[in-house]
Every structure is written in structure tokens, then in C-alpha cells.
Amino acid sequence: MKDLTPYTFTLGEHRNKKVIFIQFERNSQLIAEVKTLVGATWSQTNRMWYVPDVSQYRNLFKITSEFTVGKTTLSKISVENQRELQRLIDLLQLKGYSQSTLRCYTMELAQFLYFLKDKEIKRCTEQDIHDYLLYCITTLKLKENSLHSRINGIKFYFEHVLRQEKIFVEIPRPKKQLKLPKALNIDEVRRLFEVTQNLKHNTLLKLCYGMGLRVSEIIHLKIADIDSKSMRVFIERGKGKKDRYVNLPESILEPLRKYYIAYKPKEYLFEGQYGGRYSSRSVQKIFKEALEAAHIKKRVGIHSLRHSYATHLLENGTDIRFIQELLGHNDIKTTLVYTNVSDKSLRKIASPLDFL
């Protein structure tokens, strides 16, 4: 379904299941096209076609996620402040911020508005923000990262919506915990691949590790992005909407060809049951099951494969600036954190206990 123009998509429920209704003018060609969709069913009651409401179809039909705040929270926010919340959403959309940032900033500002009750946010002072942050620390017991997230959402509203750039000058930020990336060692990565027998899952995990990809990048990877002649892969609109190229591992070529023949993906390299790109939740589930099968007890997520890629490159002598380029980091400081994980010289130092 390449041309969506003739169709109208509506979210709804049918027989106690969430579905996407498809409306269009009666046309044999359009009907034939809808019938090719996996799970497409005619509803005699509603007199229209529908498919399951799953992420693959939402992506295929370009149905954007709703950024609404919960009804309970919204009902406790004044009408005036609800309008300000909408102003934040509108500006974020106009500036082209990612869906995750939009969702995060909206929720964080909504929590502040809930705290303010009937007081208009436009009339807030530095003291009001101080009081809120102390409430987050003493009552809600939020950690440093959560506090920074809340500050960022509120700060964006005051600086970009109200253009009050100086209001946060005197407001201190909590010191961030320096967290080191959690990586798997070479043996653990090898075991992970050995226990993953499914060709599709195995290929996906190998590409995540072999090219240092984020989850969002592996699921958006298209067949056309892979150039097996130059052995390069085009990563389009990575984090920060930044394009880059990464190297395609030679060892993955044969498994990749076998996967392509077996699964016949149409557009995205990894597609879901109903077509369209794979969901990030499915990728995370694959990794979690592989961890359990490999008896790896480390508490890590799929992003650890990207950390492992960077760490192992550094240990093999790759220049840190090349790693920065391959990972798509804007700031070298972000990449330098891997030197704390992979310093072989430090690990060679024996403890005095061993000399006793």
C-alpha cells in the first residue's frame, strides 16, 4: 500500500479488540489492495474494513502516536495551564523534535502543572520551581536522571515558549551520577549468537553488535540502505536526525543473503508479522531471550551490544575519533567514556594482595 491518499484510517474497537478501520470509496482495485494486508477483515456491522491495531500498521499508515496526558492528571490541571501545555506541544512539533522528546517534555511539564494546581504557570517565580524540585527530591524521592528530565521539560517551556531565558540561572541542577556503559565481553557476545538459532533473530543481533546500532536504527534500516559492493550501510536520521555511514562486517554477508532469501523483506530489512518495520519491543524481547538462553546474568539491555561494539573496537586499537564517527556522536566526550571501560593497561595492574 504505497499510496495512502484514497484511504482514511480511524482507531477504534471491534469485538473488544483494538483495530484500525480503513475507509475508502468502493473500488475493486482498492479492495484488492486492502485484502493483501495480513489480518484485514470486513466488518458487516461497521460496513468497513479493519486490521489489528499494531505498531506495524500504525507505521505503515503513518498514524502518529497520541501525546495526550492521562485524563486523571489533565482533570487536575487548570484550563489556562492546559492551554500552556498545548502551546508547548505545538512548538515542539513545529521545531521537529522527536516523538520521544515530545512525549517526555509534555509529561514532565504536565507533572509540574499538576503540582501548581490553580496557579497559572505564566505567573510562576523561581521560588515556585525551587519548591517543586524540593518536592521531587524529598517527597517523590526522584533520582538525579529523573530530576534532570523534569528540569529539561520545564526549562524548555520557560525559555522557548515564554522566552524567559534567565529564570533558570539561579536554579541549581543536581549533580549527575557518572554511569559507565555496561558491555558484554567477547565470550558473552559469542555465546549470545550461538544460542540464537532463529535466522532472523540471529542476523538482527549480529548487525546490532557488528555495526554498533541503536534499536531505533536497526528497526528503521531499509534494504536500499545496504551496499554490499562498497561494504557500507547508510544510517538515515539517527539520533539527533544525523545521517552517517557504518561499515558492513564481511562475516555477515552470507547470513544476510540467506535471511533475505528466506524472509523476503519488502522495504525494511526487518519487518513485522503484518509488514512494516519491526517494533523495538520485539527486538528487546529477542535480546532478553538470548541472554537467558546463554545464561548471562548481567543486567543489561540490547543497547549493551552497541556499548560492546565500541569497547571491543577500542581494545583492538581503533582510534577513538573513528569510533566517534561510527557511533554518530556529536561530542568526543560521549565516546571517551568507553576508555573507562576498556583500559587494558589498568586491568593488567595486579593487586598488592596477589604479592602476599
C-alpha positions in Angstrom: 0.0 0.0 0.0 2.2 2.8 -1.3 -0.4 5.5 -1.9 -2.4 6.3 1.2 -4.4 9.1 -0.4 -7.6 7.2 -1.2 -7.8 5.9 2.4 -8.9 7.2 5.7 -7.7 5.4 8.9 -9.6 5.6 12.2 -8.6 4.0 15.5 -11.4 2.1 17.2 -12.6 -1.1 18.8 -14.3 -4.1 17.3 -15.4 -7.2 19.3 -13.4 -6.0 22.3 -10.2 -5.7 20.3 -8.3 -2.5 19.3 -8.4 -2.1 15.5 -7.7 0.4 12.7 -10.7 1.0 10.5 -10.0 1.6 6.8 -12.5 3.8 4.8 -12.4 4.4 1.1 -14.7 4.8 -1.9 -15.9 1.4 -3.2 -13.4 0.4 -5.8 -12.4 -3.2 -6.8 -8.7 -2.2 -7.1 -8.6 -0.6 -3.7 -10.5 -3.6 -2.1 -7.9 -5.9 -3.7 -5.1 -3.8 -2.2 -6.6 -3.9 1.3 -7.1 -7.7 1.1 -3.3 -8.1 0.7 -2.9 -6.8 4.3 -2.4 -9.5 6.8 -5.4 -9.8 9.1 -7.6 -7.5 7.0 -11.3 -8.3 7.7 -14.6 -6.9 6.6 -16.9 -5.7 9.4 -20.5 -6.2 8.4 -21.6 -4.1 11.4 -19.5 -1.1 10.7 -19.6 -1.6 6.9 -15.8 -1.1 6.5 -12.6 -3.0 6.5 -10.3 -3.2 9.5 -6.9 -4.5 10.6 -5.4 -5.2 14.1 -4.2 -2.0 15.9 -0.5 -2.9 16.0 2.7 -0.8 15.6 3.4 -2.2 12.1 0.1 -0.9 10.8 0.4 2.4 12.6 3.8 3.0 11.0 2.5 1.8 7.6 -0.5 4.1 7.7 1.6 7.0 9.2 -0.7 7.2 12.3 1.3 9.2 14.8 1.2 8.4 18.5 -1.1 10.4 20.7 0.8 12.7 23.1 -2.1 13.2 25.5 -1.7 13.3 29.2 -3.7 10.9 31.3 -7.3 12.1 31.9 -6.9 12.0 35.7 -3.8 14.3 35.6 -5.4 16.5 33.0 -8.6 17.0 35.0 -6.5 18.4 37.9 -4.8 21.0 35.7 -6.5 24.3 35.3 -7.9 25.2 31.9 -5.4 28.1 31.5 -2.5 25.7 32.2 -3.9 23.2 29.8 -3.6 25.8 27.1 0.0 26.4 28.0 0.6 22.6 27.8 -0.8 22.7 24.3 1.5 25.6 23.4 4.5 23.5 24.4 3.3 20.6 22.3 2.7 22.9 19.3 6.2 24.4 19.5 7.9 21.0 19.9 6.1 19.8 16.8 6.9 22.9 14.8 10.6 22.6 15.7 10.6 19.0 14.6 11.6 17.4 17.9 11.5 13.6 18.0 8.4 11.7 19.3 10.3 10.6 22.4 11.4 14.1 23.3 7.8 15.4 22.7 6.4 12.8 24.9 8.9 13.3 27.6 8.7 17.1 27.8 4.9 17.0 27.7 4.7 14.6 30.6 7.3 16.5 32.6 5.6 19.8 32.2 2.2 18.2 33.0 3.6 16.9 36.3 4.7 20.5 37.2 1.2 21.9 36.2 -0.4 19.2 38.4 1.8 20.4 41.3 0.8 24.1 40.7 -2.9 23.3 40.9 -4.8 26.6 40.1 -1.8 28.8 39.9 -1.0 30.0 36.3 2.4 28.8 35.2 2.9 32.1 33.4 2.9 33.8 36.8 5.4 31.4 38.3 8.6 32.6 40.0 12.0 31.0 40.7 10.7 30.1 44.2 7.8 28.0 42.8 10.3 26.0 40.7 12.6 25.6 43.7 9.6 24.3 45.8 8.7 21.9 43.1 12.2 20.5 42.7 12.5 20.1 46.5 9.1 18.2 46.5 10.5 15.9 43.8 13.6 15.2 45.9 12.1 14.9 49.4 8.6 13.5 48.7 8.8 11.7 45.4 12.4 10.6 46.0 13.4 11.0 42.4 16.9 10.1 41.3 19.3 12.5 39.5 18.4 11.5 36.0 14.7 11.8 36.6 15.2 15.3 38.1 17.2 16.4 35.1 14.4 15.2 32.8 11.8 17.2 34.8 14.0 20.3 34.7 14.6 20.0 31.0 10.8 19.9 30.3 10.1 22.9 32.5 13.2 24.8 31.2 12.1 24.3 27.6 8.7 25.8 28.3 10.1 28.9 30.1 12.9 29.5 27.6 11.2 28.7 24.3 7.5 29.2 24.9 7.6 32.2 27.3 11.1 33.3 26.2 12.2 33.8 29.9 15.8 32.7 29.4 17.1 34.0 32.7 14.7 32.2 35.1 16.9 29.1 35.4 20.1 31.0 36.0 19.8 30.7 39.8 18.2 27.3 39.9 20.8 24.6 40.7 20.9 21.3 39.0 21.6 18.1 40.9 24.9 16.5 40.2 24.6 13.7 37.7 25.8 10.2 38.5 28.7 9.2 36.2 27.4 5.9 34.8 29.7 3.7 32.8 28.2 1.9 29.8 27.5 -1.8 30.5 29.2 -4.0 27.9 29.4 -7.7 27.3 32.8 -9.4 26.9 33.8 -11.2 23.6 32.9 -14.6 25.0 29.4 -13.5 26.1 28.7 -12.0 22.7 29.8 -15.2 21.0 27.5 -17.3 23.3 24.6 -14.9 22.6 24.9 -15.6 18.9 25.4 -19.4 19.4 22.1 -19.8 21.3 20.0 -17.7 18.9 19.0 -20.3 16.4 16.3 -18.3 14.6 17.9 -16.9 11.4 16.1 -13.6 11.5 16.8 -13.0 15.2 20.5 -14.1 14.9 21.0 -11.8 11.9 19.4 -8.9 13.7 21.5 -9.3 16.8 24.7 -9.6 14.8 24.0 -6.4 12.9 23.3 -4.6 16.1 26.6 -5.6 17.5 28.6 -5.6 14.3 27.7 -2.1 13.3 27.1 -0.6 16.8 23.5 0.3 16.0 20.8 1.7 18.3 17.5 -0.1 18.5 15.8 2.7 16.6 18.4 2.5 13.8 18.2 -1.3 13.3 14.4 -1.2 13.0 14.5 1.7 10.5 17.2 0.1 8.4 16.0 -0.4 4.8 17.1 -2.9 2.2 18.2 0.0 0.0 20.5 1.3 2.7 22.8 -1.7 2.4 25.6 -1.5 -0.2 27.3 -4.9 -0.3 29.7 -3.8 -3.0 31.2 -0.9 -1.0 30.5 -2.8 2.2 28.9 0.3 3.7 25.5 0.8 5.3 23.6 4.2 5.3 22.1 5.1 8.6 19.4 7.6 8.0 18.2 10.1 10.6 20.0 8.5 13.6 19.8 10.2 17.0 19.6 14.0 16.5 18.4 13.4 12.9 22.0 12.8 11.9 22.9 10.7 8.9 26.0 8.6 8.8 27.7 5.6 7.2 28.9 2.5 9.0 31.0 -0.5 7.8 29.2 -3.7 6.9 31.0 -6.7 8.5 32.2 -9.2 5.9 31.2 -12.1 8.1 27.6 -11.1 8.0 27.2 -11.2 4.2 26.4 -14.9 3.8 23.9 -15.0 6.7 22.3 -11.8 5.4 21.8 -13.3 2.0 20.3 -16.4 3.5 18.0 -14.3 5.6 16.9 -12.2 2.6 16.0 -15.3 0.6 14.2 -16.9 3.5 12.1 -13.9 4.7 11.8 -11.8 1.5 11.5 -8.4 3.2 9.9 -5.7 1.0 11.1 -2.4 2.3 12.6 -2.6 5.8 15.3 -5.1 6.4 13.5 -6.5 9.4 9.7 -6.4 9.1 6.9 -7.5 11.4 4.2 -10.1 11.0 1.9 -7.5 9.4 4.5 -5.9 7.3 6.2 -2.5 8.0 9.2 -2.2 10.2 9.8 -4.4 13.3 8.9 -3.0 16.7 11.5 -2.0 19.2 9.7 -4.1 21.8 10.2 -7.2 19.7 13.9 -6.5 19.3 14.3 -6.1 23.1 12.4 -9.3 23.7 14.7 -11.2 21.3 17.8 -9.9 23.2 16.3 -10.8 26.6 15.5 -14.3 25.5 19.0 -14.7 24.1 20.5 -13.5 27.4 18.5 -16.1 29.3 19.4 -18.9 26.9 23.1 -18.0 27.1 22.9 -17.9 30.9 24.3 -14.4 31.1 23.4 -12.9 34.4 24.4 -9.3 33.7 21.5 -6.8 33.9 21.8 -5.3 30.5 19.6 -4.3 27.6 20.0 -4.5 23.9 21.9 -1.2 23.9 24.7 -3.1 25.6 25.6 -4.6 22.1 26.3 -1.0 20.9 28.5 -0.5 24.1 30.2 -3.8 23.4 30.9 -2.8 19.8 32.6 0.5 20.9 34.5 -1.2 23.8 35.9 -4.0 21.6 36.9 -1.6 18.9 38.9 0.4 21.4 40.5 -2.7 22.8 41.6 -3.7 19.3 43.4 -0.4 18.9 40.8 1.6 16.8 41.3 5.4 17.1 38.7 7.0 19.4 37.8 9.6 16.8 37.0 6.9 14.2 34.8 5.2 16.9 33.1 8.6 17.5 32.3 8.8 13.8 31.0 5.2 13.5 28.8 5.7 16.6 27.4 9.1 15.4 28.4 11.0 18.5 28.5 14.8 18.2 30.8 15.3 21.1 34.0 13.3 21.6 33.4 13.4 25.4 30.5 11.0 24.9 32.8 8.5 23.2 35.6 8.9 25.7 33.5 7.3 28.4 34.4 3.9 26.8 38.1 4.5 27.8 37.0 3.9 31.4 35.6 0.5 30.4 38.3 -0.8 28.1 41.6 0.4 29.6 43.7 -2.8 29.3 46.7 -1.2 31.0 44.8 -0.6 34.2 43.4 -4.2 34.2 47.0 -5.6 33.9 47.9 -4.0 37.3 48.0 -6.7 40.0 46.5 -6.0 43.4 49.0 -6.0 46.3 47.0 -8.9 47.7 48.5 -11.1 45.0 52.0 -10.4 46.2 51.5 -11.7 49.7 
